[in-house]
Amino acid sequence: MNQRSLGIVAILLLLALIGSLLWGFNRSAEVKTVTELQAQTSAELGEMEKLRDNLAAEVAGLSDRYESVVSTNEELQGQLTGAQQELRRVQNLYSKAINTNANDKEVAYEMRKQIEDLIMVRSDLERSIRVVSSQNDSLKSANTILRTQLGQSQENNRQLAAMTQQMESEIRDLTLKNFNATAFQIDALRRGGEKVTSRAGQARSVAVSFDLAGVPEKYQGVRPLYLVITDQAGTPIGGTNVIPVKATVNGQETNLKPVETKEVNIMSSQRINFVHELDDKLDAGFYRAQVFTDVGMLGGASFQLR
C-alpha cells in the first residue's frame, strides 16, 4: 500500500470517528431531554396527586357535614349516596391506573379526570348543603310560629274551659228546673247572613238557636224572651236599640240589657231562633249568649271570635 492509499484510509477513519462522536453526542442529548421530561412529568404527577388527595379530603369533610345537615331532611339522602359512589369510583380509577402500570401520560390523564370529578362532587355537595340549610331554617321558623300558635290556642282553650265551667255553674244556679233551653247553637255570620265565620272583623250578625222541651203547662203561652250577649268580662255588648228590662231571676228582680227581645208562644217542645244584627264590629275574644224570660233564665252558651 503506497503513501497515497494510507492517507485516504486515515481520512476515512477520521471521518468515521467524527461521525461516531456526533451520533454519541446527539444520543446523549436525547437521553438527557427524555430524563428531564420524565422528571418534569413525575413532579407534575406529584403535584396532581397532592391536589387530588386534598380534594378527596375536602369532599370527605363535606360528606360528613352533608350527612349532619340532611339528618333532618332525608329526601336528599340519595344525592349523598351518589356523591360517595362517585368518590369511590374515581378512587378506584386511580388505583386501577397505578396497578396496571400505565405510563406517566395515562396516569396524568386519569388523575386530571379524577380532579375534575372531585371538583364537581364538591360543588354539588356545597350546593346541596346550602339548599338543605335553607330548608332547615324555614322549618325552624315554621316550628317557632306553630309553637307560638299552639301556646295561644292552649291559653284560649284554658280560658274557654274556665268560662264554660263558670257559666255552667251559674246556669245550674239560675235556670228554672223544668223550664230551660238546651242544644244551643251560636253562629257568627258574615254580611248577608249566609256564611258562618269565626273572624271578629267579618262578623256582621250573631244567630242563636236552642230547644225548649218538656215545658210544664204552667209556663206555656205567650211570654217575652230576652237575648243577652256579654263579653268575657261579663259586660253586655251595646246596641242602638237596647232597652233595659227587668226579669225575675232566682227569685230576685234583675236588670237586663237584651240585644233582642221577642214575644213567643211557648209550647211543650219547640226550636227558637234569634238573629242579632251587630251595630259595631266585635273584638276578638270570648262571648256568651244567654236567654231569659220574665220568670227566670232559660240557659246560655259560649262562643269565640278570633
C-alpha positions in Angstrom: 0.0 0.0 0.0 1.5 3.3 -1.0 1.5 6.5 0.9 -1.5 8.0 -1.0 -3.6 5.0 -0.1 -2.6 5.3 3.6 -3.7 8.9 3.5 -7.1 8.1 2.1 -7.6 5.4 4.7 -6.6 7.8 7.5 -9.0 10.4 6.3 -11.9 7.9 6.1 -11.1 6.7 9.7 -11.1 10.3 10.9 -14.4 10.9 9.3 -15.9 7.8 10.9 -14.6 8.8 14.2 -16.1 12.3 13.9 -19.4 10.8 12.8 -19.4 8.4 15.8 -18.7 11.3 18.1 -21.5 13.4 16.6 -24.0 10.4 16.9 -23.0 9.8 20.5 -23.4 13.5 21.4 -26.8 13.6 19.8 -27.9 10.4 21.6 -26.7 11.8 24.9 -28.7 15.0 24.3 -31.8 12.9 23.6 -31.4 10.8 26.7 -30.9 14.0 28.7 -34.0 15.5 27.3 -36.1 12.4 28.0 -34.7 12.3 31.5 -35.7 15.9 32.1 -39.2 15.3 30.7 -39.6 12.3 32.9 -38.5 14.3 35.9 -40.9 17.1 35.0 -43.8 14.6 34.5 -43.0 13.0 37.8 -43.1 16.4 39.5 -46.4 17.2 37.8 -47.8 13.9 38.9 -46.7 14.6 42.4 -48.4 17.9 42.5 -51.6 16.5 41.0 -51.5 13.7 43.5 -51.4 16.2 46.3 -54.2 18.2 44.8 -56.3 15.0 44.4 -55.6 14.0 48.0 -56.6 17.4 49.2 -59.8 17.4 47.2 -60.6 13.9 48.4 -60.2 15.0 52.0 -62.3 18.1 51.4 -65.1 16.0 49.7 -65.0 13.6 52.7 -65.4 16.5 55.1 -68.2 17.9 53.1 -69.8 14.5 53.1 -69.7 14.4 56.9 -71.2 17.9 57.0 -73.8 17.0 54.5 -74.8 13.9 56.5 -75.3 16.1 59.6 -77.4 18.6 57.7 -79.7 16.1 55.9 -80.3 14.2 59.1 -83.5 16.4 59.4 -84.3 16.2 55.7 -83.9 12.6 54.3 -85.2 13.3 50.8 -81.7 14.5 49.7 -80.0 11.4 51.1 -79.8 9.9 47.6 -77.6 12.8 46.5 -75.1 12.0 49.2 -75.1 8.3 48.2 -74.4 9.3 44.6 -71.6 11.6 45.7 -70.0 8.9 47.8 -70.3 6.4 44.9 -68.6 9.0 42.6 -65.8 9.4 45.1 -65.2 5.7 45.3 -65.3 5.4 41.5 -62.6 8.0 40.9 -60.5 6.4 43.7 -60.9 3.0 42.0 -59.9 4.5 38.7 -56.7 5.9 40.3 -55.9 2.6 41.9 -56.5 0.8 38.7 -54.3 3.1 36.7 -51.5 2.6 39.2 -51.8 -1.2 39.5 -51.9 -1.7 35.7 -48.5 0.1 35.4 -49.9 2.6 32.9 -47.3 5.1 31.6 -46.9 8.5 33.1 -49.1 10.3 30.5 -52.0 7.9 31.0 -51.7 8.3 34.8 -51.7 12.1 34.4 -54.8 11.9 32.2 -56.7 9.7 34.7 -55.6 11.9 37.6 -56.9 15.1 35.8 -60.2 13.4 35.3 -60.3 12.4 38.9 -59.6 16.0 40.0 -62.3 17.3 37.7 -64.8 14.8 39.0 -63.9 15.6 42.6 -64.4 19.3 42.0 -67.8 18.6 40.5 -68.7 16.4 43.5 -67.6 19.1 45.9 -69.7 21.8 44.1 -72.8 19.5 44.2 -72.3 18.9 47.9 -71.8 22.6 48.7 -74.9 23.4 46.7 -77.0 20.7 48.4 -75.8 21.8 51.8 -77.0 25.4 51.1 -80.4 24.1 49.9 -80.9 21.9 52.9 -79.7 24.5 55.3 -82.2 27.0 53.9 -84.9 24.4 54.2 -84.0 23.7 57.8 -84.0 27.4 58.6 -87.5 27.6 57.1 -88.6 24.6 59.1 -87.3 26.2 62.3 -89.2 29.4 61.6 -92.4 27.5 60.9 -91.9 25.4 64.0 -91.5 28.6 66.1 -94.7 30.1 64.6 -96.5 26.8 65.2 -95.3 26.6 68.8 -96.5 30.2 69.4 -99.9 29.5 67.8 -100.1 26.3 69.9 -99.4 28.1 73.1 -102.0 30.7 72.2 -104.6 28.0 71.3 -103.9 26.3 74.6 -104.4 29.5 76.5 -107.6 30.2 74.6 -108.9 26.7 75.4 -108.0 27.2 79.0 -109.9 30.5 79.1 -112.9 28.9 77.3 -112.9 25.9 79.7 -112.8 28.2 82.7 -115.6 30.4 81.2 -117.7 27.4 80.3 -117.3 25.9 83.8 -118.3 29.2 85.4 -121.2 29.6 83.1 -122.5 26.1 83.7 -122.3 26.7 87.4 -124.3 29.9 87.0 -126.8 28.3 84.7 -127.4 25.5 87.2 -128.0 28.0 90.0 -130.2 30.4 87.9 -132.2 28.3 85.5 -135.6 27.0 86.3 -135.7 23.3 87.0 -138.3 22.3 84.4 -138.2 25.3 82.1 -134.8 25.5 80.4 -133.2 25.8 77.0 -130.9 23.1 75.6 -129.0 22.3 72.4 -127.7 25.8 71.9 -126.1 26.7 68.5 -124.4 30.0 68.1 -123.0 31.2 64.7 -121.3 34.5 63.8 -122.4 35.4 60.3 -120.9 37.5 57.5 -122.6 40.2 55.7 -125.8 38.9 54.1 -126.3 36.3 56.9 -125.5 33.3 54.7 -121.9 32.3 55.6 -120.6 31.4 59.0 -117.3 33.0 60.2 -115.1 32.8 63.2 -113.3 36.1 62.5 -114.3 39.1 64.5 -113.6 41.5 61.7 -116.0 39.6 59.3 -118.9 39.1 61.8 -121.9 41.2 61.0 -124.6 39.3 62.9 -125.0 36.6 65.6 -127.5 33.8 65.2 -128.6 31.9 68.3 -130.9 28.9 68.4 -132.0 26.5 71.1 -134.6 23.9 72.1 -137.3 24.0 74.6 -138.5 20.5 75.6 -140.9 19.2 78.2 -142.1 22.6 79.2 -144.6 22.4 82.1 -148.1 23.6 81.2 -147.9 26.5 83.7 -145.0 28.0 81.7 -146.7 27.6 78.3 -148.4 30.5 76.5 -147.1 33.9 75.2 -144.0 35.1 77.1 -141.2 37.5 76.4 -137.8 36.1 75.6 -134.6 38.2 76.0 -131.3 37.6 74.3 -128.3 39.0 76.2 -124.8 38.8 74.8 -121.8 39.6 77.1 -118.1 39.7 76.6 -115.5 37.7 78.6 -115.7 40.2 81.5 -119.5 39.9 81.7 -120.2 43.3 80.1 -123.2 43.3 77.8 -122.4 44.3 74.2 -124.1 47.6 73.2 -126.6 48.4 70.5 -128.7 51.4 69.5 -131.9 49.5 70.2 -131.0 48.1 73.6 -133.9 48.8 76.0 -133.2 47.7 79.7 -135.8 45.4 81.1 -136.5 43.7 84.5 -136.9 40.0 85.0 -137.1 37.7 87.9 -134.0 35.5 88.2 -133.7 33.0 91.0 -136.5 34.8 92.9 -134.9 38.2 92.6 -135.6 41.1 90.2 -132.7 41.6 87.9 -131.9 44.4 85.3 -131.1 43.1 81.8 -129.8 44.7 78.7 -131.0 42.4 75.9 -129.9 42.9 72.3 -133.0 41.2 71.1 -136.5 40.8 72.6 -139.4 38.9 71.2 -142.8 37.6 72.3 -143.0 33.8 71.8 -146.0 31.5 72.2 -144.3 28.9 74.4 -145.3 25.3 73.7 -144.4 22.0 75.2 -141.5 21.5 72.7 -140.1 23.8 70.0 -136.9 25.3 68.4 -136.5 29.0 68.9 -134.2 31.3 66.8 -132.7 34.7 67.4 -130.6 36.8 64.9 -128.9 39.9 66.2 -127.5 42.4 63.7 -124.4 44.0 65.1 -124.2 47.8 65.2 -120.4 47.7 65.7 -117.8 45.1 65.0 -116.9 42.9 67.9 -113.3 42.5 69.2 -111.6 39.1 69.1 -112.3 37.1 72.3 -114.8 35.0 74.1 -118.5 35.8 74.4 -121.6 34.2 75.8 -125.2 34.3 74.8 -127.9 33.9 77.5 -131.7 33.7 77.1 -134.1 34.9 79.8 -137.8 35.1 80.2 -139.9 37.1 82.6 -139.7 34.3 85.2 -136.1 33.3 85.0 -133.1 32.3 83.0 -133.5 29.6 80.4 -129.9 28.9 79.6 -126.9 30.0 77.6 -123.7 29.0 75.7 -120.2 30.5 74.9 -118.6 31.3 71.6 -115.3 32.7 70.4 -114.3 35.2 67.7 -110.6 35.3 66.5 
